[in-house]
């Protein structure tokens, strides 16, 4: 868990959407930000909302699994 101060700092990161999200104006997407040792994920529609933080190694495992499942 993170506290409010830590979460507020996460919102100041450099967030980006997947290139697969398209440019149709649809905002149903997640945004990702990288920091040393972690990847942070948030809902693009609720940018001041909750942030899921995952250790970099765990994120790499998730991406590898997603690629195999596609």
PyMOL Python script that loads the backbone (N, CA, C, O; Angstrom):
from pymol import cmd

cmd.read_pdbstr("""\
ATOM      1  N   UNK A   1       0.836  -1.180   0.000  1.00  0.00           N
ATOM      2  CA  UNK A   1       0.000   0.000   0.000  1.00  0.00           C
ATOM      3  C   UNK A   1       0.884   1.248   0.000  1.00  0.00           C
ATOM      4  O   UNK A   1       1.996   1.248   0.528  1.00  0.00           O
ATOM      5  N   UNK A   2       0.363   2.290  -0.598  1.00  0.00           N
ATOM      6  CA  UNK A   2       1.059   3.567  -0.559  1.00  0.00           C
ATOM      7  C   UNK A   2       0.202   4.569   0.201  1.00  0.00           C
ATOM      8  O   UNK A   2      -1.021   4.446   0.256  1.00  0.00           O
ATOM      9  N   UNK A   3       0.864   5.560   0.783  1.00  0.00           N
ATOM     10  CA  UNK A   3       0.086   6.572   1.484  1.00  0.00           C
ATOM     11  C   UNK A   3      -0.283   7.703   0.518  1.00  0.00           C
ATOM     12  O   UNK A   3       0.153   7.701  -0.634  1.00  0.00           O
ATOM     13  N   UNK A   4      -1.086   8.671   0.985  1.00  0.00           N
ATOM     14  CA  UNK A   4      -1.572   9.744   0.107  1.00  0.00           C
ATOM     15  C   UNK A   4      -0.430  10.556  -0.487  1.00  0.00           C
ATOM     16  O   UNK A   4      -0.486  10.924  -1.660  1.00  0.00           O
ATOM     17  N   UNK A   5       0.600  10.843   0.294  1.00  0.00           N
ATOM     18  CA  UNK A   5       1.719  11.647  -0.191  1.00  0.00           C
ATOM     19  C   UNK A   5       2.456  10.912  -1.307  1.00  0.00           C
ATOM     20  O   UNK A   5       2.803  11.518  -2.320  1.00  0.00           O
ATOM     21  N   UNK A   6       2.697   9.623  -1.133  1.00  0.00           N
ATOM     22  CA  UNK A   6       3.362   8.838  -2.173  1.00  0.00           C
ATOM     23  C   UNK A   6       2.506   8.779  -3.426  1.00  0.00           C
ATOM     24  O   UNK A   6       3.026   8.905  -4.535  1.00  0.00           O
ATOM     25  N   UNK A   7       1.200   8.589  -3.270  1.00  0.00           N
ATOM     26  CA  UNK A   7       0.295   8.527  -4.413  1.00  0.00           C
ATOM     27  C   UNK A   7       0.283   9.853  -5.155  1.00  0.00           C
ATOM     28  O   UNK A   7       0.276   9.861  -6.386  1.00  0.00           O
ATOM     29  N   UNK A   8       0.280  10.969  -4.444  1.00  0.00           N
ATOM     30  CA  UNK A   8       0.296  12.285  -5.090  1.00  0.00           C
ATOM     31  C   UNK A   8       1.553  12.441  -5.940  1.00  0.00           C
ATOM     32  O   UNK A   8       1.490  13.008  -7.031  1.00  0.00           O
ATOM     33  N   UNK A   9       2.685  11.951  -5.462  1.00  0.00           N
ATOM     34  CA  UNK A   9       3.925  12.019  -6.232  1.00  0.00           C
ATOM     35  C   UNK A   9       3.866  11.169  -7.492  1.00  0.00           C
ATOM     36  O   UNK A   9       4.470  11.525  -8.504  1.00  0.00           O
ATOM     37  N   UNK A  10       3.154  10.063  -7.446  1.00  0.00           N
ATOM     38  CA  UNK A  10       3.029   9.197  -8.618  1.00  0.00           C
ATOM     39  C   UNK A  10       2.269   9.882  -9.745  1.00  0.00           C
ATOM     40  O   UNK A  10       2.530   9.606 -10.916  1.00  0.00           O
ATOM     41  N   UNK A  11       1.333  10.769  -9.417  1.00  0.00           N
ATOM     42  CA  UNK A  11       0.550  11.441 -10.446  1.00  0.00           C
ATOM     43  C   UNK A  11       1.398  12.423 -11.247  1.00  0.00           C
ATOM     44  O   UNK A  11       1.003  12.821 -12.343  1.00  0.00           O
ATOM     45  N   UNK A  12       2.551  12.818 -10.725  1.00  0.00           N
ATOM     46  CA  UNK A  12       3.431  13.761 -11.412  1.00  0.00           C
ATOM     47  C   UNK A  12       4.378  13.065 -12.392  1.00  0.00           C
ATOM     48  O   UNK A  12       5.164  13.737 -13.059  1.00  0.00           O
ATOM     49  N   UNK A  13       4.321  11.757 -12.491  1.00  0.00           N
ATOM     50  CA  UNK A  13       5.199  11.014 -13.391  1.00  0.00           C
ATOM     51  C   UNK A  13       4.847  11.271 -14.848  1.00  0.00           C
ATOM     52  O   UNK A  13       3.822  11.881 -15.151  1.00  0.00           O
ATOM     53  N   UNK A  14       5.695  10.806 -15.734  1.00  0.00           N
ATOM     54  CA  UNK A  14       5.455  10.910 -17.173  1.00  0.00           C
ATOM     55  C   UNK A  14       4.656   9.688 -17.618  1.00  0.00           C
ATOM     56  O   UNK A  14       5.217   8.608 -17.805  1.00  0.00           O
ATOM     57  N   UNK A  15       3.350   9.858 -17.785  1.00  0.00           N
ATOM     58  CA  UNK A  15       2.433   8.768 -18.119  1.00  0.00           C
ATOM     59  C   UNK A  15       2.243   8.677 -19.622  1.00  0.00           C
ATOM     60  O   UNK A  15       2.285   9.692 -20.319  1.00  0.00           O
ATOM     61  N   UNK A  16       2.034   7.458 -20.130  1.00  0.00           N
ATOM     62  CA  UNK A  16       1.748   7.281 -21.555  1.00  0.00           C
ATOM     63  C   UNK A  16       0.750   6.152 -21.749  1.00  0.00           C
ATOM     64  O   UNK A  16       0.631   5.249 -20.921  1.00  0.00           O
ATOM     65  N   UNK A  17       0.033   6.229 -22.873  1.00  0.00           N
ATOM     66  CA  UNK A  17      -0.927   5.190 -23.250  1.00  0.00           C
ATOM     67  C   UNK A  17      -0.279   4.269 -24.274  1.00  0.00           C
ATOM     68  O   UNK A  17       0.685   4.646 -24.940  1.00  0.00           O
ATOM     69  N   UNK A  18      -0.804   3.089 -24.391  1.00  0.00           N
ATOM     70  CA  UNK A  18      -0.355   2.143 -25.392  1.00  0.00           C
ATOM     71  C   UNK A  18      -0.616   2.687 -26.787  1.00  0.00           C
ATOM     72  O   UNK A  18      -1.597   3.395 -27.011  1.00  0.00           O
ATOM     73  N   UNK A  19       0.261   2.356 -27.717  1.00  0.00           N
ATOM     74  CA  UNK A  19       0.032   2.742 -29.115  1.00  0.00           C
ATOM     75  C   UNK A  19      -1.190   2.026 -29.673  1.00  0.00           C
ATOM     76  O   UNK A  19      -1.726   2.435 -30.703  1.00  0.00           O
ATOM     77  N   UNK A  20      -1.636   0.971 -29.012  1.00  0.00           N
ATOM     78  CA  UNK A  20      -2.826   0.235 -29.443  1.00  0.00           C
ATOM     79  C   UNK A  20      -4.129   0.928 -29.037  1.00  0.00           C
ATOM     80  O   UNK A  20      -5.207   0.510 -29.459  1.00  0.00           O
ATOM     81  N   UNK A  21      -4.040   1.977 -28.227  1.00  0.00           N
ATOM     82  CA  UNK A  21      -5.261   2.628 -27.763  1.00  0.00           C
ATOM     83  C   UNK A  21      -5.921   3.462 -28.850  1.00  0.00           C
ATOM     84  O   UNK A  21      -7.081   3.848 -28.704  1.00  0.00           O
ATOM     85  N   UNK A  22      -5.217   3.749 -29.930  1.00  0.00           N
ATOM     86  CA  UNK A  22      -5.811   4.455 -31.059  1.00  0.00           C
ATOM     87  C   UNK A  22      -5.973   5.934 -30.818  1.00  0.00           C
ATOM     88  O   UNK A  22      -5.670   6.432 -29.734  1.00  0.00           O
ATOM     89  N   UNK A  23      -6.445   6.629 -31.817  1.00  0.00           N
ATOM     90  CA  UNK A  23      -6.611   8.073 -31.723  1.00  0.00           C
ATOM     91  C   UNK A  23      -8.062   8.483 -31.939  1.00  0.00           C
ATOM     92  O   UNK A  23      -8.331   9.626 -32.310  1.00  0.00           O
ATOM     93  N   UNK A  24      -8.991   7.576 -31.714  1.00  0.00           N
ATOM     94  CA  UNK A  24     -10.400   7.843 -31.970  1.00  0.00           C
ATOM     95  C   UNK A  24     -11.040   8.706 -30.887  1.00  0.00           C
ATOM     96  O   UNK A  24     -12.233   9.000 -30.958  1.00  0.00           O
ATOM     97  N   UNK A  25     -10.274   9.108 -29.902  1.00  0.00           N
ATOM     98  CA  UNK A  25     -10.824   9.907 -28.826  1.00  0.00           C
ATOM     99  C   UNK A  25     -11.380   9.078 -27.687  1.00  0.00           C
ATOM    100  O   UNK A  25     -11.747   9.620 -26.645  1.00  0.00           O
ATOM    101  N   UNK A  26     -11.445   7.788 -27.871  1.00  0.00           N
ATOM    102  CA  UNK A  26     -11.928   6.919 -26.790  1.00  0.00           C
ATOM    103  C   UNK A  26     -10.927   6.956 -25.641  1.00  0.00           C
ATOM    104  O   UNK A  26      -9.718   6.874 -25.856  1.00  0.00           O
ATOM    105  N   UNK A  27     -11.432   7.078 -24.442  1.00  0.00           N
ATOM    106  CA  UNK A  27     -10.530   7.183 -23.294  1.00  0.00           C
ATOM    107  C   UNK A  27     -10.517   5.918 -22.450  1.00  0.00           C
ATOM    108  O   UNK A  27     -10.028   5.937 -21.321  1.00  0.00           O
ATOM    109  N   UNK A  28     -11.043   4.829 -22.974  1.00  0.00           N
ATOM    110  CA  UNK A  28     -11.057   3.569 -22.235  1.00  0.00           C
ATOM    111  C   UNK A  28      -9.710   2.877 -22.367  1.00  0.00           C
ATOM    112  O   UNK A  28      -9.537   1.968 -23.179  1.00  0.00           O
ATOM    113  N   UNK A  29      -8.785   3.311 -21.576  1.00  0.00           N
ATOM    114  CA  UNK A  29      -7.428   2.793 -21.690  1.00  0.00           C
ATOM    115  C   UNK A  29      -6.740   2.931 -20.336  1.00  0.00           C
ATOM    116  O   UNK A  29      -7.212   3.648 -19.454  1.00  0.00           O
ATOM    117  N   UNK A  30      -5.642   2.245 -20.191  1.00  0.00           N
ATOM    118  CA  UNK A  30      -4.799   2.442 -19.024  1.00  0.00           C
ATOM    119  C   UNK A  30      -3.583   3.246 -19.456  1.00  0.00           C
ATOM    120  O   UNK A  30      -3.218   3.259 -20.632  1.00  0.00           O
ATOM    121  N   UNK A  31      -2.966   3.908 -18.504  1.00  0.00           N
ATOM    122  CA  UNK A  31      -1.727   4.628 -18.734  1.00  0.00           C
ATOM    123  C   UNK A  31      -0.657   3.993 -17.865  1.00  0.00           C
ATOM    124  O   UNK A  31      -0.948   3.448 -16.801  1.00  0.00           O
ATOM    125  N   UNK A  32       0.584   4.070 -18.329  1.00  0.00           N
ATOM    126  CA  UNK A  32       1.706   3.446 -17.638  1.00  0.00           C
ATOM    127  C   UNK A  32       2.812   4.473 -17.446  1.00  0.00           C
ATOM    128  O   UNK A  32       3.033   5.328 -18.304  1.00  0.00           O
ATOM    129  N   UNK A  33       3.499   4.386 -16.326  1.00  0.00           N
ATOM    130  CA  UNK A  33       4.677   5.216 -16.063  1.00  0.00           C
ATOM    131  C   UNK A  33       5.755   4.313 -15.465  1.00  0.00           C
ATOM    132  O   UNK A  33       5.461   3.429 -14.659  1.00  0.00           O
ATOM    133  N   UNK A  34       6.994   4.543 -15.864  1.00  0.00           N
ATOM    134  CA  UNK A  34       8.119   3.745 -15.366  1.00  0.00           C
ATOM    135  C   UNK A  34       8.940   4.560 -14.373  1.00  0.00           C
ATOM    136  O   UNK A  34       9.173   5.751 -14.578  1.00  0.00           O
ATOM    137  N   UNK A  35       9.373   3.913 -13.300  1.00  0.00           N
ATOM    138  CA  UNK A  35      10.350   4.482 -12.390  1.00  0.00           C
ATOM    139  C   UNK A  35      11.404   3.408 -12.143  1.00  0.00           C
ATOM    140  O   UNK A  35      11.250   2.269 -12.583  1.00  0.00           O
ATOM    141  N   UNK A  36      12.453   3.764 -11.454  1.00  0.00           N
ATOM    142  CA  UNK A  36      13.491   2.786 -11.149  1.00  0.00           C
ATOM    143  C   UNK A  36      12.888   1.684 -10.280  1.00  0.00           C
ATOM    144  O   UNK A  36      12.447   1.938  -9.159  1.00  0.00           O
ATOM    145  N   UNK A  37      12.873   0.478 -10.800  1.00  0.00           N
ATOM    146  CA  UNK A  37      12.408  -0.670 -10.037  1.00  0.00           C
ATOM    147  C   UNK A  37      10.920  -0.940 -10.051  1.00  0.00           C
ATOM    148  O   UNK A  37      10.474  -1.918  -9.451  1.00  0.00           O
ATOM    149  N   UNK A  38      10.116  -0.086 -10.732  1.00  0.00           N
ATOM    150  CA  UNK A  38       8.668  -0.318 -10.711  1.00  0.00           C
ATOM    151  C   UNK A  38       7.998   0.237 -11.964  1.00  0.00           C
ATOM    152  O   UNK A  38       8.518   1.124 -12.640  1.00  0.00           O
ATOM    153  N   UNK A  39       6.831  -0.317 -12.241  1.00  0.00           N
ATOM    154  CA  UNK A  39       5.956   0.174 -13.308  1.00  0.00           C
ATOM    155  C   UNK A  39       4.629   0.510 -12.635  1.00  0.00           C
ATOM    156  O   UNK A  39       4.122  -0.263 -11.822  1.00  0.00           O
ATOM    157  N   UNK A  40       4.074   1.669 -12.980  1.00  0.00           N
ATOM    158  CA  UNK A  40       2.848   2.151 -12.358  1.00  0.00           C
ATOM    159  C   UNK A  40       1.758   2.208 -13.416  1.00  0.00           C
ATOM    160  O   UNK A  40       2.010   2.621 -14.548  1.00  0.00           O
ATOM    161  N   UNK A  41       0.540   1.794 -13.051  1.00  0.00           N
ATOM    162  CA  UNK A  41      -0.579   1.709 -13.989  1.00  0.00           C
ATOM    163  C   UNK A  41      -1.768   2.444 -13.379  1.00  0.00           C
ATOM    164  O   UNK A  41      -2.049   2.315 -12.188  1.00  0.00           O
ATOM    165  N   UNK A  42      -2.468   3.226 -14.225  1.00  0.00           N
ATOM    166  CA  UNK A  42      -3.671   3.915 -13.760  1.00  0.00           C
ATOM    167  C   UNK A  42      -4.704   3.956 -14.873  1.00  0.00           C
ATOM    168  O   UNK A  42      -4.381   3.737 -16.040  1.00  0.00           O
ATOM    169  N   UNK A  43      -5.939   4.236 -14.510  1.00  0.00           N
ATOM    170  CA  UNK A  43      -7.044   4.387 -15.447  1.00  0.00           C
ATOM    171  C   UNK A  43      -6.935   5.760 -16.094  1.00  0.00           C
ATOM    172  O   UNK A  43      -6.854   6.767 -15.390  1.00  0.00           O
ATOM    173  N   UNK A  44      -6.931   5.819 -17.422  1.00  0.00           N
ATOM    174  CA  UNK A  44      -6.778   7.102 -18.111  1.00  0.00           C
ATOM    175  C   UNK A  44      -7.958   8.038 -17.865  1.00  0.00           C
ATOM    176  O   UNK A  44      -7.820   9.251 -18.018  1.00  0.00           O
ATOM    177  N   UNK A  45      -9.106   7.498 -17.488  1.00  0.00           N
ATOM    178  CA  UNK A  45     -10.288   8.326 -17.231  1.00  0.00           C
ATOM    179  C   UNK A  45     -10.278   8.920 -15.830  1.00  0.00           C
ATOM    180  O   UNK A  45     -10.967   9.907 -15.574  1.00  0.00           O
ATOM    181  N   UNK A  46      -9.510   8.335 -14.923  1.00  0.00           N
ATOM    182  CA  UNK A  46      -9.470   8.785 -13.526  1.00  0.00           C
ATOM    183  C   UNK A  46      -8.010   9.011 -13.146  1.00  0.00           C
ATOM    184  O   UNK A  46      -7.451   8.270 -12.338  1.00  0.00           O
ATOM    185  N   UNK A  47      -7.410  10.018 -13.721  1.00  0.00           N
ATOM    186  CA  UNK A  47      -5.977  10.233 -13.568  1.00  0.00           C
ATOM    187  C   UNK A  47      -5.549  10.554 -12.143  1.00  0.00           C
ATOM    188  O   UNK A  47      -4.384  10.360 -11.796  1.00  0.00           O
ATOM    189  N   UNK A  48      -6.447  11.031 -11.327  1.00  0.00           N
ATOM    190  CA  UNK A  48      -6.125  11.305  -9.924  1.00  0.00           C
ATOM    191  C   UNK A  48      -6.569  10.157  -9.027  1.00  0.00           C
ATOM    192  O   UNK A  48      -6.542  10.280  -7.802  1.00  0.00           O
ATOM    193  N   UNK A  49      -6.972   9.054  -9.620  1.00  0.00           N
ATOM    194  CA  UNK A  49      -7.444   7.909  -8.864  1.00  0.00           C
ATOM    195  C   UNK A  49      -6.307   7.002  -8.422  1.00  0.00           C
ATOM    196  O   UNK A  49      -5.146   7.407  -8.357  1.00  0.00           O
ATOM    197  N   UNK A  50      -6.667   5.794  -8.129  1.00  0.00           N
ATOM    198  CA  UNK A  50      -5.717   4.800  -7.625  1.00  0.00           C
ATOM    199  C   UNK A  50      -4.651   4.462  -8.663  1.00  0.00           C
ATOM    200  O   UNK A  50      -4.894   4.503  -9.869  1.00  0.00           O
ATOM    201  N   UNK A  51      -3.481   4.132  -8.167  1.00  0.00           N
ATOM    202  CA  UNK A  51      -2.352   3.728  -9.005  1.00  0.00           C
ATOM    203  C   UNK A  51      -1.898   2.350  -8.543  1.00  0.00           C
ATOM    204  O   UNK A  51      -1.664   2.131  -7.354  1.00  0.00           O
ATOM    205  N   UNK A  52      -1.777   1.428  -9.483  1.00  0.00           N
ATOM    206  CA  UNK A  52      -1.253   0.099  -9.202  1.00  0.00           C
ATOM    207  C   UNK A  52       0.241   0.131  -9.493  1.00  0.00           C
ATOM    208  O   UNK A  52       0.639   0.448 -10.615  1.00  0.00           O
ATOM    209  N   UNK A  53       1.071  -0.187  -8.515  1.00  0.00           N
ATOM    210  CA  UNK A  53       2.520  -0.202  -8.692  1.00  0.00           C
ATOM    211  C   UNK A  53       3.008  -1.645  -8.636  1.00  0.00           C
ATOM    212  O   UNK A  53       2.705  -2.383  -7.699  1.00  0.00           O
ATOM    213  N   UNK A  54       3.771  -2.033  -9.658  1.00  0.00           N
ATOM    214  CA  UNK A  54       4.236  -3.403  -9.800  1.00  0.00           C
ATOM    215  C   UNK A  54       5.757  -3.390  -9.930  1.00  0.00           C
ATOM    216  O   UNK A  54       6.292  -2.585 -10.692  1.00  0.00           O
ATOM    217  N   UNK A  55       6.471  -4.261  -9.205  1.00  0.00           N
ATOM    218  CA  UNK A  55       7.916  -4.340  -9.390  1.00  0.00           C
ATOM    219  C   UNK A  55       8.250  -4.637 -10.863  1.00  0.00           C
ATOM    220  O   UNK A  55       7.517  -5.360 -11.538  1.00  0.00           O
ATOM    221  N   UNK A  56       9.343  -4.079 -11.339  1.00  0.00           N
ATOM    222  CA  UNK A  56       9.725  -4.230 -12.755  1.00  0.00           C
ATOM    223  C   UNK A  56       9.777  -5.686 -13.195  1.00  0.00           C
ATOM    224  O   UNK A  56       9.329  -6.012 -14.295  1.00  0.00           O
ATOM    225  N   UNK A  57      10.311  -6.561 -12.361  1.00  0.00           N
ATOM    226  CA  UNK A  57      10.401  -7.979 -12.719  1.00  0.00           C
ATOM    227  C   UNK A  57       9.012  -8.592 -12.880  1.00  0.00           C
ATOM    228  O   UNK A  57       8.792  -9.388 -13.793  1.00  0.00           O
ATOM    229  N   UNK A  58       8.086  -8.235 -12.013  1.00  0.00           N
ATOM    230  CA  UNK A  58       6.719  -8.727 -12.112  1.00  0.00           C
ATOM    231  C   UNK A  58       6.037  -8.226 -13.376  1.00  0.00           C
ATOM    232  O   UNK A  58       5.286  -8.966 -14.013  1.00  0.00           O
ATOM    233  N   UNK A  59       6.291  -6.975 -13.743  1.00  0.00           N
ATOM    234  CA  UNK A  59       5.719  -6.412 -14.970  1.00  0.00           C
ATOM    235  C   UNK A  59       6.263  -7.150 -16.189  1.00  0.00           C
ATOM    236  O   UNK A  59       5.516  -7.454 -17.119  1.00  0.00           O
ATOM    237  N   UNK A  60       7.563  -7.437 -16.185  1.00  0.00           N
ATOM    238  CA  UNK A  60       8.173  -8.163 -17.302  1.00  0.00           C
ATOM    239  C   UNK A  60       7.539  -9.552 -17.438  1.00  0.00           C
ATOM    240  O   UNK A  60       7.283 -10.010 -18.552  1.00  0.00           O
ATOM    241  N   UNK A  61       7.288 -10.217 -16.316  1.00  0.00           N
ATOM    242  CA  UNK A  61       6.624 -11.527 -16.349  1.00  0.00           C
ATOM    243  C   UNK A  61       5.216 -11.409 -16.926  1.00  0.00           C
ATOM    244  O   UNK A  61       4.799 -12.243 -17.729  1.00  0.00           O
ATOM    245  N   UNK A  62       4.480 -10.367 -16.514  1.00  0.00           N
ATOM    246  CA  UNK A  62       3.120 -10.146 -17.008  1.00  0.00           C
ATOM    247  C   UNK A  62       3.120  -9.918 -18.515  1.00  0.00           C
ATOM    248  O   UNK A  62       2.308 -10.505 -19.230  1.00  0.00           O
ATOM    249  N   UNK A  63       4.025  -9.069 -19.004  1.00  0.00           N
ATOM    250  CA  UNK A  63       4.082  -8.780 -20.444  1.00  0.00           C
ATOM    251  C   UNK A  63       4.435 -10.035 -21.232  1.00  0.00           C
ATOM    252  O   UNK A  63       3.846 -10.292 -22.282  1.00  0.00           O
ATOM    253  N   UNK A  64       5.388 -10.816 -20.736  1.00  0.00           N
ATOM    254  CA  UNK A  64       5.755 -12.062 -21.417  1.00  0.00           C
ATOM    255  C   UNK A  64       4.557 -13.011 -21.475  1.00  0.00           C
ATOM    256  O   UNK A  64       4.327 -13.643 -22.506  1.00  0.00           O
ATOM    257  N   UNK A  65       3.796 -13.120 -20.393  1.00  0.00           N
ATOM    258  CA  UNK A  65       2.606 -13.969 -20.370  1.00  0.00           C
ATOM    259  C   UNK A  65       1.553 -13.465 -21.354  1.00  0.00           C
ATOM    260  O   UNK A  65       0.944 -14.253 -22.076  1.00  0.00           O
ATOM    261  N   UNK A  66       1.341 -12.137 -21.379  1.00  0.00           N
ATOM    262  CA  UNK A  66       0.343 -11.556 -22.267  1.00  0.00           C
ATOM    263  C   UNK A  66       0.720 -11.791 -23.737  1.00  0.00           C
ATOM    264  O   UNK A  66      -0.152 -12.044 -24.569  1.00  0.00           O
ATOM    265  N   UNK A  67       1.989 -11.710 -24.047  1.00  0.00           N
ATOM    266  CA  UNK A  67       2.443 -11.943 -25.420  1.00  0.00           C
ATOM    267  C   UNK A  67       2.186 -13.376 -25.829  1.00  0.00           C
ATOM    268  O   UNK A  67       1.803 -13.631 -26.970  1.00  0.00           O
ATOM    269  N   UNK A  68       2.390 -14.317 -24.923  1.00  0.00           N
ATOM    270  CA  UNK A  68       2.157 -15.729 -25.234  1.00  0.00           C
ATOM    271  C   UNK A  68       0.675 -16.021 -25.397  1.00  0.00           C
ATOM    272  O   UNK A  68       0.293 -16.892 -26.179  1.00  0.00           O
ATOM    273  N   UNK A  69      -0.155 -15.301 -24.666  1.00  0.00           N
ATOM    274  CA  UNK A  69      -1.599 -15.534 -24.695  1.00  0.00           C
ATOM    275  C   UNK A  69      -2.289 -14.890 -25.891  1.00  0.00           C
ATOM    276  O   UNK A  69      -3.421 -15.241 -26.222  1.00  0.00           O
ATOM    277  N   UNK A  70      -1.615 -13.959 -26.530  1.00  0.00           N
ATOM    278  CA  UNK A  70      -2.243 -13.207 -27.639  1.00  0.00           C
ATOM    279  C   UNK A  70      -2.363 -14.015 -28.890  1.00  0.00           C
ATOM    280  O   UNK A  70      -2.867 -13.520 -29.898  1.00  0.00           O
TER     281      UNK A  70
END
""", "prot")
cmd.dss("prot")
cmd.show_as("cartoon", "prot")
cmd.util.cbc("prot")
cmd.orient("prot")
